[in-house]
Amino acid sequence: MTPAQRKNFNRLLRPRQIAFIGGTDAGVAINEAQRRGYAGEIWPVNPKRAEMAGLPCFASLDDLPGTPDAIFVAVPANAAIDVIAKAAAMGVGGVVCYAAGFREAGDGGVKREEALLEAAGDMALIGPNCYGMINYLDGAALWPFAHGGSCPGYGAAVITQSGMFSSDITMSQRSLPLTHMISAGNQTVLGMEDFVDVLCEIPAVRAIGLHIEGLQDVARFERMALKALSHNTPIVAMKTGRSAIGSALTQSHTGSLSGANELYDALFERCGVIAVDSPSQFIETLKYLCIAGAPKGNRVAGFTCSGGGAAMLADHSETINLSYPAFDADAKKILEGLLPDIATVSNPLDYTTPIWGQPERTLPVFTEAIARAGVDAAILVQDYPAQGLDETKHFYLADAEAFGEAAKQAGVPAAICSTIHENMDADTRAALMAAGIAPMQGIHEALNAISHGRDWAQAHARIVAADPAPLLSAPMPDEIEMISEAEGKDLLRAAGLSVPQGVLVNGAGAPGAAEKLGYPVVLKMMGPKLAHKTEAGAVKLGLGDAAAVQAAVCAMIDAVQAYDADAVTDDFLVEQMVARPVVEMIVGIRRDAQFGLAMTIGSGGILVELLADAETLLLPASADDIKRAISRLKLFKLLNGFRGNPVVDLDRLSQTLAALGNYAMDHARTVAEIEINPLFVYHDGVRAVDALIHRIKP
C-alpha cells in the first residue's frame, strides 16, 4: 500500500460522501448504508433512473456536486473499468468494486483485471468480485445485501475472501462484537495484508479475523501479522482450501493460490496467528478475545451446577492442555464451609443446586475458589431456559453476575458457556457482554478459545522478544539435479553434521576399502537414477568380511539390473556401520515459490509413512523454534527418555538442525533440496546415515 493509497483507504473507511453507481444492487447498497446509520451524503448514479432508494439520481460522476470519498460500483466488468478510471481522475478516495468477471473468470478476465489495476491509480480499491466494506465503528457501509452485526464500541475486524461467509458472520446469532467487515474478493489493489496493516492500529479493534483461501504475498503477510502482534492485536485465521477439491474451488473462485497446508501452519506458528478449522470456532475465539481477553497461562477455574458439566469441562480440557489446579488443604476447608454438605470440593467445582441463584452464597464460593486456585482464566457452564419456560432465568443471571464479579476481583478473563450452542439467548448474551463476560456457545468451542488465547499470549511474549528475521525469498530454479550420496555427505559435513566414515570406490575396490574402514560395513551403489536405493536393491547393511562385501557387490549389480538396467554403475560407497541410535528422524529442506525455504522434521526411517509425524518450519528458524517443533512430535517422548531410553540433548539437536538451516540459506543459490532419512539421533549428537540432495543446475 502506497502512502497515497493508505490515505485514500482511510477516506474509504470513513467516507463523508458515497456515490452508489449501478441499478438494483446499488439501490440495495444504499439501503444498507442507511441501515448502518450512515450520516454522510449519498449520491446515487444511474443515467436511466430518476431516483434510487428514494433519492434523486445523477446521470454520471461528472454531475455530482463534489468529489466523493468513496464509490460503490455495481455495473458490468468492462463498464466498471471505465467508471473507476473516471473516479481516479476526479480524485475519489476509494472504491468497492462489486462487479465480477475478472481474474476468477479465466484469461479474458485476467486482462480485464490488469486494466482495472491500471485504471485505479492511487485509489484504495476493495475487490473486484467482492461484497465490500462495513464500518460498524463509524456507521458506514458499502455493501449490497442485508446485513446484521453490532458494535459496542470495540470488537473484531473480520476480513474474508468469501463474500457469502462474511455476510453469514454478520447474521450469526452469537453476539460477536464487530468493528469492521471487509470482503476482499480478488484483492487486485488492496490485499488482506493491507487491511491488517491499517486495522491493527485502531484501538477499538481488539482482534482481527481472517478467512483465507490463499495469500498473494507471504512475506508481506508475515510482516503485517508481526505488526499486529506488536500492537497486541490477536489474529484468528481460518484457512480453507485444504483438501484437493477445496484447493481447486479456491483457485476457481478468486484465482488465489491455495498452497500446502503445512506451510500455512508453519507461517501461522511463526507469526503467532491463531489457526482454527471451523466457522463456529472462528467466531467464538474472536468473541472470547474481544470481550474477555487472552489468559496468560493454562490454569483454569471451572464451575458448574451439575456434576455432568464438570466432567465435560475436565474431559476436553485434558486434550488441549488446560489444567484445573487442585485446592490445597486451607482452600478446601474454607470452601467446605461455604458449600452445602452434598458438595465435593474440586476443580472444576459443582457448587450444587441448594445455593443456586443465591448470590450472597455463590459470590463467596466463586471468589474464594478463583483466588485460591491461582488461575489464569475462569469459566462457568450455564444453559439458559428457552423463551416461555424462563421463569427461573433470574436465578441463572444472579449466579452469572456473582461469577463475573469474582473474576473481575481476581483480574482473570471470564467466560460463561452453554453446553448446547443455542441455549443462550440474545438478551443474556448482551447482559454478559455488558458485564465484561464472554458469552460462549458450546463447551468445546469455549475451552478451545481459552486455549487459543493462552497460546497467543505466550507466542506474543516469545515472538516480540525474539524479533525474528524475515522470511528468506528462494525463487524456484529452472532445473535441478541430484548429487551422489557421497557428494551430499560432504555437503552435510560442511554444514556441521556428522556422517559415517566412508570411501567412494569401484566394485573391485570395495573389499579393500572395507578392510581399511573396519567391519561391519554398509555398501551402497551410487548413481543418478538411484534416488531410492532400498527399492532398487542398491544397499546392503552389516557386511562382516571381505567375502561378504564382494558377494554384495555382485548381488547388488544383479538387483539394480533387474530394477532398471540404465541405473547400474560401478560406483560404490563403503561406510562404517554406525551404532544403533536412540531414535531415527527425517529432516528435509525444500523451497516453495510462495513461502521460500522450509524445514520439515519428523519421525524417520520406516516410521515416515507409518506415523506421518512431522512438523514444518519456515526459514530462518532459530534453535528455540526448532526445539519447540520437536516437542510437538509424537517422537518427543522417545527423545525425552521414554521407558528408560537415554535422554537426548535437545539443545544440541536443535542447534545442529538450526545450523543445517543456516547452511541451506547461505547456499540458497546452489542447494535446491536436502533430505536426510534417517538421521540417527544419539543422546549427545546426530549422524546423517542417508542423504538425498538436489542442487540447482548452473
C-alpha positions as CSV (number, residue, x, y, z in Angstrom):
1,M,0.0,0.0,0.0
2,T,1.5,3.3,-1.1
3,P,1.2,6.4,1.2
4,A,-1.5,7.8,-1.2
5,Q,-3.5,4.5,-1.1
6,R,-3.2,4.5,2.7
7,K,-4.7,8.0,2.9
8,N,-7.4,7.0,0.4
9,F,-8.2,3.8,2.3
10,N,-8.9,5.9,5.4
11,R,-11.3,8.0,3.3
12,L,-12.9,4.8,2.2
13,L,-13.3,3.5,5.8
14,R,-14.9,6.8,7.0
15,P,-16.4,8.5,3.9
16,R,-18.1,11.8,4.1
17,Q,-19.8,11.1,0.8
18,I,-20.6,7.9,-1.1
19,A,-21.6,7.6,-4.7
20,F,-23.5,4.4,-5.5
21,I,-23.2,3.5,-9.2
22,G,-25.5,0.9,-10.8
23,G,-29.0,-0.4,-10.7
24,T,-30.8,-2.7,-8.3
25,D,-27.7,-3.8,-6.4
26,A,-26.6,-0.2,-5.9
27,G,-30.1,0.6,-4.6
28,V,-29.8,-2.2,-2.0
29,A,-26.4,-0.9,-1.0
30,I,-27.9,2.5,-0.3
31,N,-30.5,0.9,1.9
32,E,-27.7,-1.0,3.8
33,A,-25.7,2.3,4.3
34,Q,-28.9,3.8,5.8
35,R,-29.5,0.7,7.9
36,R,-26.0,1.1,9.3
37,G,-26.8,4.7,10.3
38,Y,-24.6,6.4,7.7
39,A,-24.8,10.1,8.3
40,G,-22.9,11.4,5.3
41,E,-24.1,12.3,1.8
42,I,-25.4,9.6,-0.5
43,W,-25.3,10.2,-4.3
44,P,-27.0,7.6,-6.5
45,V,-25.6,7.5,-10.1
46,N,-27.7,6.0,-12.9
47,P,-28.3,7.6,-16.3
48,K,-31.6,5.7,-16.8
49,R,-33.3,6.4,-13.4
50,A,-34.7,9.5,-11.9
51,E,-34.4,8.2,-8.4
52,M,-32.9,5.3,-6.5
53,A,-33.9,4.1,-2.9
54,G,-35.9,7.3,-2.6
55,L,-33.1,9.6,-3.6
56,P,-32.6,11.6,-6.8
57,C,-30.2,10.1,-9.3
58,F,-27.2,11.8,-11.0
59,A,-26.6,10.8,-14.6
60,S,-22.9,10.4,-14.2
61,L,-19.9,11.1,-12.0
62,D,-19.5,14.4,-13.8
63,D,-22.8,15.6,-12.5
64,L,-22.0,15.0,-8.8
65,P,-21.9,18.1,-6.6
66,G,-18.4,17.2,-5.4
67,T,-15.8,14.5,-5.3
68,P,-16.9,11.6,-3.1
69,D,-14.6,10.0,-0.6
70,A,-15.9,6.6,-1.8
71,I,-17.9,4.9,-4.5
72,F,-19.7,1.6,-4.8
73,V,-19.6,0.2,-8.3
74,A,-22.2,-2.4,-9.3
75,V,-22.0,-2.4,-13.1
76,P,-20.7,-5.0,-15.6
77,A,-16.9,-5.5,-15.6
78,N,-16.0,-3.5,-18.7
79,A,-18.1,-0.6,-17.7
80,A,-16.7,-0.8,-14.1
81,I,-13.2,-0.2,-15.5
82,D,-14.3,3.0,-17.3
83,V,-16.1,4.2,-14.2
84,I,-13.1,3.5,-11.9
85,A,-10.7,5.3,-14.3
86,K,-13.0,8.3,-14.3
87,A,-13.2,8.2,-10.5
88,A,-9.4,8.1,-10.2
89,A,-9.1,11.1,-12.4
90,M,-11.6,13.0,-10.2
91,G,-9.7,12.3,-7.1
92,V,-12.1,9.8,-5.5
93,G,-10.6,8.2,-2.4
94,G,-11.7,4.6,-2.5
95,V,-13.9,2.2,-4.3
96,V,-15.7,-1.0,-3.6
97,C,-15.9,-2.9,-6.9
98,Y,-18.8,-5.4,-6.5
99,A,-18.5,-6.3,-10.2
100,A,-17.3,-9.8,-11.1
101,G,-15.8,-11.2,-14.4
102,F,-12.2,-10.5,-13.7
103,R,-9.3,-12.9,-12.8
104,E,-11.7,-15.6,-11.5
105,A,-13.3,-15.8,-15.0
106,G,-10.2,-17.0,-16.9
107,D,-7.9,-15.5,-19.5
108,G,-10.2,-12.7,-20.6
109,G,-10.9,-11.8,-17.0
110,V,-7.1,-11.6,-16.3
111,K,-6.8,-8.9,-19.0
112,R,-9.7,-7.0,-17.6
113,E,-8.2,-7.2,-14.1
114,E,-4.9,-5.8,-15.5
115,A,-6.9,-2.9,-17.0
116,L,-8.7,-2.4,-13.7
117,L,-5.4,-2.2,-11.8
118,E,-4.2,0.5,-14.2
119,A,-7.4,2.4,-14.0
120,A,-7.5,2.5,-10.2
121,G,-4.3,4.6,-9.9
122,D,-3.8,5.7,-6.3
123,M,-7.3,4.9,-5.2
124,A,-7.9,2.4,-2.5
125,L,-9.9,-0.4,-4.2
126,I,-11.6,-3.3,-2.5
127,G,-12.3,-6.2,-4.8
128,P,-13.4,-6.8,-7.6
129,N,-15.7,-9.7,-7.1
130,C,-16.5,-8.8,-3.5
131,Y,-19.3,-7.7,-1.2
132,G,-17.4,-4.7,0.1
133,M,-16.9,-3.0,3.5
134,I,-18.9,-2.3,6.6
135,N,-17.5,0.0,9.3
136,Y,-19.5,-0.7,12.5
137,L,-17.5,1.8,14.5
138,D,-18.2,4.9,12.4
139,G,-21.5,3.9,10.8
140,A,-20.6,3.4,7.1
141,A,-21.4,0.6,4.7
142,L,-20.7,-0.1,1.1
143,W,-22.5,-3.5,1.0
144,P,-25.0,-4.9,-1.5
145,F,-27.0,-7.3,0.8
146,A,-28.9,-7.1,4.0
147,H,-26.5,-7.4,6.9
148,G,-26.6,-7.7,10.7
149,G,-24.0,-7.3,13.4
150,S,-23.4,-4.7,16.1
151,C,-20.6,-2.8,17.8
152,P,-20.4,-1.9,21.5
153,G,-17.5,0.4,20.8
154,Y,-15.0,-2.3,20.3
155,G,-14.7,-5.7,18.7
156,A,-13.3,-7.8,15.9
157,A,-12.3,-6.6,12.4
158,V,-13.1,-9.5,10.0
159,I,-11.6,-9.9,6.5
160,T,-12.8,-12.7,4.3
161,Q,-12.1,-13.9,0.8
162,S,-15.7,-15.2,0.6
163,G,-18.5,-12.6,0.3
164,M,-21.1,-15.1,1.5
165,F,-19.2,-16.1,4.5
166,S,-18.7,-12.5,5.5
167,S,-22.5,-12.0,5.2
168,D,-23.1,-15.2,7.2
169,I,-20.9,-13.8,10.1
170,T,-22.9,-10.6,10.2
171,M,-26.1,-12.7,10.6
172,S,-24.8,-15.1,13.2
173,Q,-26.7,-15.5,16.4
174,R,-23.5,-15.5,18.5
175,S,-23.1,-11.8,19.5
176,L,-19.7,-11.3,18.1
177,P,-18.9,-7.6,18.5
178,L,-17.7,-6.2,15.2
179,T,-15.8,-3.1,14.3
180,H,-15.3,-3.8,10.6
181,M,-16.2,-6.4,7.9
182,I,-14.3,-6.5,4.7
183,S,-15.0,-8.9,1.8
184,A,-11.7,-8.8,0.0
185,G,-12.6,-10.5,-3.3
186,N,-9.7,-10.7,-5.8
187,Q,-7.5,-8.2,-4.0
188,T,-6.4,-6.5,-7.2
189,V,-5.2,-3.3,-5.4
190,L,-5.5,-3.8,-1.7
191,G,-4.9,-7.2,-0.2
192,M,-5.6,-8.8,3.2
193,E,-2.2,-7.7,4.4
194,D,-3.1,-4.0,3.7
195,F,-6.2,-4.3,5.7
196,V,-4.4,-5.8,8.6
197,D,-1.8,-3.1,8.4
198,V,-4.4,-0.3,8.9
199,L,-6.9,-2.1,11.2
200,C,-4.4,-3.3,13.8
201,E,-3.6,0.4,14.6
202,I,-7.2,1.1,15.6
203,P,-7.5,0.8,19.4
204,A,-11.1,-0.4,19.2
205,V,-10.1,-3.4,17.1
206,R,-9.3,-5.9,19.8
207,A,-8.8,-8.8,17.4
208,I,-8.7,-9.5,13.6
209,G,-10.4,-12.5,12.0
210,L,-9.1,-13.7,8.6
211,H,-10.8,-16.2,6.3
212,I,-8.0,-17.2,4.0
213,E,-8.4,-19.1,0.7
214,G,-4.9,-18.2,-0.4
215,L,-2.2,-15.5,0.1
216,Q,-0.6,-13.5,-2.7
217,D,2.4,-12.2,-0.8
218,V,3.5,-14.4,2.1
219,A,6.4,-12.2,3.1
220,R,4.2,-9.2,3.4
221,F,1.6,-11.2,5.3
222,E,4.4,-12.1,7.8
223,R,5.4,-8.5,8.3
224,M,1.8,-7.4,8.9
225,A,1.0,-10.3,11.2
226,L,4.1,-9.4,13.2
227,K,3.0,-5.7,13.2
228,A,-0.4,-6.8,14.6
229,L,1.4,-8.8,17.3
230,S,3.4,-5.7,18.2
231,H,0.1,-3.8,18.6
232,N,-1.3,-6.5,20.9
233,T,-3.9,-7.4,18.3
234,P,-4.5,-11.2,18.0
235,I,-5.2,-12.6,14.6
236,V,-7.5,-15.6,14.2
237,A,-7.3,-17.3,10.8
238,M,-9.5,-19.9,9.2
239,K,-7.7,-21.4,6.2
240,T,-10.0,-23.1,3.6
241,G,-9.0,-25.0,0.5
242,R,-7.0,-27.6,2.5
243,S,-8.4,-30.6,0.6
244,A,-7.7,-31.3,-3.1
245,I,-11.3,-30.4,-4.0
246,G,-11.2,-27.3,-1.8
247,S,-8.0,-26.1,-3.3
248,A,-9.4,-26.4,-6.9
249,L,-12.5,-24.5,-5.8
250,T,-10.4,-21.8,-4.2
251,Q,-8.5,-21.2,-7.4
252,S,-11.6,-21.1,-9.5
253,H,-13.3,-18.7,-7.0
254,T,-10.8,-15.8,-6.7
255,G,-7.8,-17.0,-8.6
256,S,-5.8,-17.3,-5.3
257,L,-3.1,-19.8,-4.8
258,S,-4.1,-22.3,-2.1
259,G,-0.6,-23.5,-1.0
260,A,0.4,-26.5,1.0
261,N,-1.4,-26.9,4.3
262,E,1.8,-27.5,6.4
263,L,3.4,-24.3,5.0
264,Y,0.4,-22.2,6.1
265,D,0.5,-23.9,9.5
266,A,4.2,-23.1,9.8
267,L,3.6,-19.5,8.8
268,F,0.8,-19.1,11.4
269,E,3.0,-20.6,14.1
270,R,5.9,-18.3,13.1
271,C,3.7,-15.1,13.3
272,G,1.6,-16.0,16.4
273,V,-1.6,-16.3,14.3
274,I,-4.3,-18.5,15.9
275,A,-5.4,-21.1,13.4
276,V,-9.0,-22.6,13.7
277,D,-10.8,-25.0,11.4
278,S,-14.5,-24.3,11.7
279,P,-16.7,-21.2,11.4
280,S,-18.1,-21.6,14.9
281,Q,-14.6,-21.8,16.4
282,F,-13.6,-18.8,14.4
283,I,-16.5,-16.7,15.8
284,E,-16.2,-18.0,19.4
285,T,-12.4,-17.4,19.6
286,L,-12.8,-13.9,18.3
287,K,-15.6,-13.2,20.7
288,Y,-13.6,-14.5,23.7
289,L,-10.5,-12.5,22.8
290,C,-12.5,-9.3,22.2
291,I,-14.6,-9.5,25.4
292,A,-12.6,-11.4,27.9
293,G,-9.0,-11.1,26.6
294,A,-6.2,-13.6,26.4
295,P,-5.3,-15.6,29.5
296,K,-1.6,-15.7,30.4
297,G,-1.4,-19.4,31.2
298,N,-3.3,-22.7,31.1
299,R,-4.6,-22.8,34.7
300,V,-8.4,-22.6,34.8
301,A,-11.1,-22.4,37.5
302,G,-14.3,-24.2,36.3
303,F,-17.8,-24.0,37.8
304,T,-21.0,-25.8,37.1
305,C,-24.2,-26.6,38.9
306,S,-24.0,-30.1,37.6
307,G,-21.6,-33.0,38.1
308,G,-22.0,-33.9,34.4
309,G,-21.0,-30.4,33.3
310,A,-17.9,-30.5,35.4
311,A,-16.8,-33.8,33.8
312,M,-17.4,-32.3,30.4
313,L,-15.1,-29.4,31.2
314,A,-12.4,-31.7,32.6
315,D,-12.5,-34.2,29.7
316,H,-12.0,-31.8,26.8
317,S,-9.5,-29.6,28.7
318,E,-7.2,-32.6,29.2
319,T,-6.9,-32.9,25.4
320,I,-5.9,-29.3,24.9
321,N,-3.5,-28.7,27.8
322,L,-5.8,-26.7,30.1
323,S,-5.4,-27.6,33.7
324,Y,-7.6,-27.2,36.8
325,P,-5.4,-26.7,39.8
326,A,-6.5,-28.7,42.9
327,F,-7.3,-26.8,46.1
328,D,-4.9,-27.1,48.9
329,A,-6.0,-28.1,52.4
330,D,-6.7,-24.5,53.6
331,A,-8.7,-23.7,50.5
332,K,-10.7,-26.9,50.8
333,K,-11.5,-26.1,54.4
334,I,-12.8,-22.6,53.5
335,L,-14.8,-23.8,50.6
336,E,-16.3,-26.7,52.6
337,G,-17.6,-24.0,55.0
338,L,-19.3,-22.1,52.1
339,L,-20.7,-25.1,50.2
340,P,-23.7,-27.4,51.1
341,D,-22.8,-30.7,52.7
342,I,-23.6,-32.6,49.5
343,A,-20.9,-30.7,47.5
344,T,-17.5,-32.1,46.8
345,V,-14.7,-29.6,46.8
346,S,-12.8,-30.0,43.5
347,N,-11.8,-28.1,40.4
348,P,-14.0,-28.0,38.2
349,L,-16.4,-27.3,41.0
350,D,-20.0,-28.3,41.1
351,Y,-21.4,-25.8,43.6
352,T,-24.7,-27.8,43.7
353,T,-28.4,-26.6,43.5
354,P,-29.0,-25.8,47.2
355,I,-27.2,-22.5,46.8
356,W,-28.1,-21.9,43.1
357,G,-29.3,-18.5,42.3
358,Q,-28.4,-17.1,45.7
359,P,-25.6,-14.6,45.0
360,E,-25.0,-14.0,48.7
361,R,-23.8,-17.6,48.9
362,T,-22.4,-18.2,45.4
363,L,-20.3,-15.0,45.3
364,P,-18.1,-16.1,48.2
365,V,-17.7,-19.5,46.6
366,F,-16.6,-18.1,43.3
367,T,-14.4,-15.5,44.9
368,E,-12.5,-17.9,47.2
369,A,-12.2,-20.6,44.5
370,I,-10.8,-18.3,41.8
371,A,-8.4,-16.6,44.2
372,R,-7.1,-19.6,46.0
373,A,-6.6,-21.8,42.9
374,G,-4.3,-19.2,41.4
375,V,-5.7,-19.4,37.9
376,D,-5.3,-17.6,34.6
377,A,-9.0,-17.9,33.5
378,A,-12.4,-18.8,34.8
379,I,-15.4,-20.4,33.2
380,L,-19.0,-21.1,34.3
381,V,-21.3,-23.5,32.5
382,Q,-24.9,-22.3,32.2
383,D,-27.6,-23.4,29.8
384,Y,-30.4,-20.9,29.9
385,P,-34.1,-21.8,29.7
386,A,-36.0,-21.3,26.5
387,Q,-38.4,-18.4,26.0
388,G,-41.7,-19.2,27.6
389,L,-40.0,-21.5,30.1
390,D,-37.8,-18.9,31.6
391,E,-39.5,-18.1,34.9
392,T,-36.3,-19.2,36.7
393,K,-33.9,-17.2,34.5
394,H,-33.3,-14.6,37.2
395,F,-31.5,-17.3,39.2
396,Y,-29.1,-18.0,36.4
397,L,-28.4,-14.3,35.9
398,A,-27.8,-13.9,39.6
399,D,-25.1,-16.6,39.6
400,A,-23.7,-15.1,36.4
401,E,-23.4,-11.7,38.0
402,A,-21.7,-13.2,41.0
403,F,-19.3,-15.2,38.9
404,G,-18.4,-12.1,36.8
405,E,-17.7,-10.0,39.9
406,A,-15.5,-12.7,41.4
407,A,-13.4,-13.0,38.2
408,K,-13.2,-9.2,38.0
409,Q,-11.8,-9.0,41.5
410,A,-9.2,-11.6,40.6
411,G,-8.3,-9.9,37.4
412,V,-8.8,-13.0,35.2
413,P,-10.7,-13.4,31.9
414,A,-14.2,-14.7,32.5
415,A,-16.5,-16.8,30.2
416,I,-19.9,-18.3,30.7
417,C,-20.6,-21.0,28.2
418,S,-23.7,-23.0,27.3
419,T,-23.3,-26.8,26.9
420,I,-25.6,-26.7,23.8
421,H,-24.8,-23.9,21.4
422,E,-28.3,-22.4,21.1
423,N,-29.0,-22.5,24.9
424,M,-28.1,-18.9,25.4
425,D,-30.5,-16.2,24.2
426,A,-29.6,-12.8,22.8
427,D,-30.7,-10.8,25.9
428,T,-28.5,-13.0,28.1
429,R,-25.5,-12.6,25.7
430,A,-25.9,-8.9,25.7
431,A,-26.1,-8.8,29.5
432,L,-23.0,-10.8,29.9
433,M,-21.1,-8.7,27.4
434,A,-22.1,-5.6,29.3
435,A,-20.5,-7.1,32.4
436,G,-17.3,-8.0,30.6
437,I,-18.1,-11.7,30.5
438,A,-17.6,-13.6,27.2
439,P,-21.0,-15.3,26.4
440,M,-19.6,-18.6,24.8
441,Q,-21.8,-21.1,23.0
442,G,-20.5,-24.7,23.2
443,I,-18.2,-26.2,25.8
444,H,-15.6,-27.4,23.3
445,E,-15.6,-24.0,21.5
446,A,-15.3,-22.1,24.8
447,L,-12.4,-24.2,26.1
448,N,-10.7,-24.1,22.7
449,A,-11.0,-20.3,22.7
450,I,-9.3,-20.2,26.1
451,S,-6.5,-22.5,24.9
452,H,-6.1,-20.4,21.7
453,G,-5.9,-17.2,23.8
454,R,-3.3,-18.8,26.1
455,D,-1.2,-19.9,23.1
456,W,-1.4,-16.4,21.6
457,A,-0.3,-14.7,24.8
458,Q,2.7,-17.0,25.1
459,A,3.5,-16.6,21.4
460,H,3.2,-12.8,21.7
461,A,5.7,-12.7,24.5
462,R,8.1,-15.0,22.8
463,I,8.0,-13.5,19.3
464,V,8.1,-9.9,20.3
465,A,11.1,-10.6,22.5
466,A,12.9,-12.6,19.7
467,D,12.3,-10.1,16.9
468,P,12.5,-12.8,14.2
469,A,14.4,-12.3,11.0
470,P,12.2,-12.0,7.9
471,L,11.4,-15.0,5.7
472,L,14.0,-15.8,3.1
473,S,13.0,-15.4,-0.5
474,A,14.0,-18.5,-2.5
475,P,13.0,-18.3,-6.2
476,M,12.2,-21.6,-7.9
477,P,15.1,-22.8,-10.1
478,D,14.7,-23.6,-13.8
479,E,16.3,-27.0,-13.4
480,I,17.8,-29.1,-10.6
481,E,19.9,-32.3,-10.5
482,M,20.6,-34.9,-7.9
483,I,24.1,-35.2,-6.5
484,S,25.5,-38.5,-5.3
485,E,25.1,-39.5,-1.7
486,A,28.9,-39.4,-1.2
487,E,29.0,-35.8,-2.5
488,G,25.9,-34.9,-0.5
489,K,27.5,-36.2,2.7
490,D,30.5,-33.9,2.0
491,L,28.0,-31.1,1.9
492,L,26.4,-32.1,5.2
493,R,29.8,-32.3,6.8
494,A,30.4,-28.8,5.7
495,A,27.1,-27.8,7.3
496,G,28.3,-29.2,10.6
497,L,26.6,-32.6,10.6
498,S,28.4,-35.8,11.5
499,V,28.3,-38.5,8.8
500,P,29.6,-42.1,8.8
501,Q,33.2,-42.6,7.8
502,G,33.3,-43.9,4.2
503,V,35.1,-44.0,0.9
504,L,33.9,-44.0,-2.8
505,V,35.4,-46.9,-4.9
506,N,34.6,-49.1,-7.8
507,G,33.3,-52.6,-7.3
508,A,36.7,-54.2,-7.4
509,G,38.0,-51.9,-4.7
510,A,35.1,-52.4,-2.3
511,P,36.5,-55.3,-0.3
512,G,39.8,-53.5,0.2
513,A,38.1,-50.3,1.3
514,A,36.0,-52.2,3.8
515,E,39.2,-53.8,5.3
516,K,40.6,-50.4,5.9
517,L,37.4,-49.0,7.4
518,G,36.8,-51.9,9.7
519,Y,33.9,-54.3,9.8
520,P,30.9,-54.3,9.8
521,V,30.3,-52.0,6.8
522,V,27.5,-50.7,4.6
523,L,27.7,-51.0,0.8
524,K,25.7,-48.6,-1.5
525,M,25.7,-48.3,-5.2
526,M,25.9,-44.6,-6.3
527,G,24.2,-43.3,-9.5
528,P,22.0,-40.5,-10.8
529,K,19.0,-42.9,-11.1
530,L,19.3,-44.3,-7.6
531,A,17.5,-41.8,-5.5
532,H,15.7,-44.6,-3.7
533,K,18.3,-47.2,-3.2
534,T,16.4,-49.6,-1.0
535,E,13.7,-50.1,-3.6
536,A,16.4,-50.8,-6.2
537,G,18.3,-53.2,-4.0
538,A,21.2,-50.8,-4.1
539,V,22.1,-51.0,-0.3
540,K,23.4,-53.8,1.9
541,L,23.9,-53.5,5.7
542,G,26.1,-55.3,8.2
543,L,28.6,-56.8,5.9
544,G,31.2,-58.6,8.2
545,D,34.1,-59.6,5.9
546,A,35.7,-59.1,2.5
547,A,33.8,-62.1,1.0
548,A,30.5,-60.7,2.1
549,V,31.4,-57.4,0.5
550,Q,32.4,-59.0,-2.8
551,A,29.2,-61.1,-2.8
552,A,27.2,-58.0,-2.1
553,V,28.7,-56.1,-5.0
554,C,27.7,-58.9,-7.4
555,A,24.2,-59.3,-5.9
556,M,23.7,-55.6,-6.0
557,I,24.6,-55.3,-9.7
558,D,22.1,-58.1,-10.5
559,A,19.3,-56.4,-8.3
560,V,19.8,-53.0,-9.9
561,Q,19.9,-54.5,-13.3
562,A,16.5,-56.1,-12.7
563,Y,15.2,-52.8,-11.3
564,D,16.5,-50.5,-14.1
565,A,19.3,-51.5,-16.4
566,D,20.2,-47.9,-17.0
567,A,20.7,-47.3,-13.3
568,V,23.6,-49.7,-12.9
569,T,27.0,-48.1,-12.2
570,D,30.4,-49.2,-10.9
571,D,30.5,-46.6,-8.2
572,F,30.1,-47.8,-4.7
573,L,30.1,-46.1,-1.3
574,V,31.6,-48.2,1.5
575,E,30.8,-46.9,5.0
576,Q,31.3,-48.0,8.6
577,M,28.2,-49.3,10.2
578,V,27.1,-46.9,13.0
579,A,25.7,-47.7,16.4
580,R,22.0,-48.0,16.9
581,P,20.5,-44.6,17.7
582,V,18.0,-43.5,20.4
583,V,15.6,-42.6,17.5
584,E,15.6,-42.2,13.8
585,M,14.4,-38.9,12.4
586,I,13.8,-37.4,9.0
587,V,15.0,-33.8,8.2
588,G,14.1,-32.1,4.9
589,I,14.7,-28.7,3.5
590,R,12.8,-27.7,0.3
591,R,11.8,-24.5,-1.4
592,D,8.4,-23.1,-2.3
593,A,7.6,-20.3,-4.7
594,Q,5.4,-18.5,-2.1
595,F,6.9,-19.4,1.2
596,G,10.7,-19.7,0.4
597,L,12.7,-22.3,2.3
598,A,11.0,-24.7,4.7
599,M,12.4,-27.3,7.0
600,T,10.5,-30.4,7.9
601,I,11.4,-32.6,10.8
602,G,9.8,-35.8,12.0
603,S,9.9,-39.5,12.7
604,G,12.3,-41.1,10.3
605,G,13.2,-44.5,8.8
606,I,10.2,-46.8,8.3
607,L,8.1,-44.6,10.5
608,V,7.8,-41.8,8.0
609,E,4.8,-43.2,6.2
610,L,3.5,-45.2,9.2
611,L,3.2,-42.3,11.7
612,A,3.0,-39.2,9.5
613,D,4.7,-37.5,12.4
614,A,6.2,-34.2,11.2
615,E,6.5,-30.5,11.8
616,T,7.3,-27.8,9.3
617,L,9.1,-24.5,10.0
618,L,9.8,-21.7,7.6
619,L,13.4,-20.4,7.4
620,P,15.1,-18.7,9.0
621,A,14.3,-20.7,12.2
622,S,16.2,-20.4,15.4
623,A,17.3,-23.3,17.6
624,D,14.5,-22.4,20.0
625,D,11.9,-22.5,17.2
626,I,13.2,-26.0,16.2
627,K,13.2,-27.2,19.8
628,R,9.5,-26.2,20.2
629,A,8.7,-28.0,16.9
630,I,10.5,-31.2,18.2
631,S,8.4,-31.0,21.4
632,R,5.2,-31.3,19.3
633,L,6.3,-34.5,17.6
634,K,5.0,-37.9,18.7
635,L,8.6,-38.9,18.7
636,F,9.3,-36.4,21.5
637,K,8.6,-39.0,24.3
638,L,11.4,-41.2,22.9
639,L,13.8,-38.3,22.8
640,N,12.9,-37.5,26.4
641,G,13.8,-40.8,27.9
642,F,10.7,-42.9,27.3
643,R,10.8,-46.3,29.1
644,G,14.5,-46.0,30.2
645,N,15.9,-44.8,26.8
646,P,18.7,-42.3,27.0
647,V,17.7,-38.7,27.2
648,V,18.7,-36.8,24.1
649,D,20.4,-33.4,24.4
650,L,17.6,-31.4,22.8
651,D,19.5,-28.2,22.8
652,R,22.4,-29.8,20.9
653,L,20.0,-31.5,18.5
654,S,18.1,-28.2,17.8
655,Q,21.3,-26.2,17.4
656,T,22.6,-28.8,14.8
657,L,19.4,-28.6,12.8
658,A,19.4,-24.8,13.0
659,A,23.0,-24.9,11.6
660,L,21.7,-27.0,8.7
661,G,19.0,-24.5,8.0
662,N,21.5,-21.7,8.1
663,Y,23.7,-23.6,5.6
664,A,20.8,-24.0,3.3
665,M,20.0,-20.3,3.4
666,D,23.7,-19.3,2.9
667,H,23.8,-21.6,-0.2
668,A,20.3,-21.0,-1.5
669,R,21.6,-20.2,-4.9
670,T,23.1,-23.7,-5.3
671,V,21.3,-26.0,-2.9
672,A,17.8,-26.9,-4.1
673,E,16.6,-29.6,-1.7
674,I,18.0,-31.6,1.2
675,E,16.5,-34.8,2.6
676,I,18.2,-36.8,5.4
677,N,16.5,-40.1,6.2
678,P,17.4,-41.5,8.5
679,L,19.1,-39.0,10.8
680,F,20.4,-41.1,13.7
681,V,19.9,-39.2,16.9
682,Y,22.0,-40.2,19.9
683,H,21.9,-38.8,23.4
684,D,24.8,-36.4,22.6
685,G,24.7,-35.9,18.9
686,V,23.5,-36.9,15.5
687,R,24.7,-38.7,12.4
688,A,23.3,-38.4,8.9
689,V,23.1,-42.0,7.7
690,D,21.5,-41.4,4.3
691,A,21.0,-38.2,2.3
692,L,19.2,-37.2,-0.9
693,I,20.3,-33.8,-2.1
694,H,19.5,-31.8,-5.2
695,R,21.4,-28.8,-6.5
696,I,20.5,-26.1,-8.9
697,K,21.9,-26.6,-12.3
698,P,24.1,-23.6,-13.3
